[in-house]
Amino acid sequence: MPENTAPAAEIVAFCSFCGKPNTAVARLVAGPGVFICDQCIELSTAVIADAGQTTSEESSRRLSAYRDRSAEDMLAIIPALVRSADRIESELAGWISRLRERGTDWETIAGAAGVSTETVRQRFETAAAE
């Protein structure tokens, strides 16, 4: 007798901070063009609580360490940034594709994106056709 299996949960969005999909977290909160998961909210709450305990000297030291990273440290961040940019580009293409499926014209999409119609068509016409 075949087992009853629940359908796989659909990935709708990813946390803009850690990159986890909605299927890997308990809750994903939407903001204007961004999402944050419950785990990142917990972490940010702890960071903010810690900030209240930090002296101005310590804050200055941390800011300086952040700004004065070595080239190796900055290069180590690049792969995660590229993954984030790729994920965002894919999500944007998905939204534009859905708009096109609903009959939204390129001019309207370009206006919402704040770019020329030609720019938005060149960037997303192939993705919208797929």
TAHU-V938474 format. One record per pair of residues at least 24 apart in sequence whose C-alpha atoms are under 8 Angstrom apart, sorted by the first residue. I is the first residue (numbers start at 1). J is the second residue. If there is no record, write none. Layout:
((I & J) (I & J))
This chain:
((13 & 91) (16 & 84) (19 & 84) (93 & 124) (93 & 127) (93 & 128) (94 & 127) (94 & 128) (96 & 124) (96 & 128) (97 & 124) (97 & 127) (97 & 128) (97 & 129) (98 & 128) (100 & 128) (101 & 128))
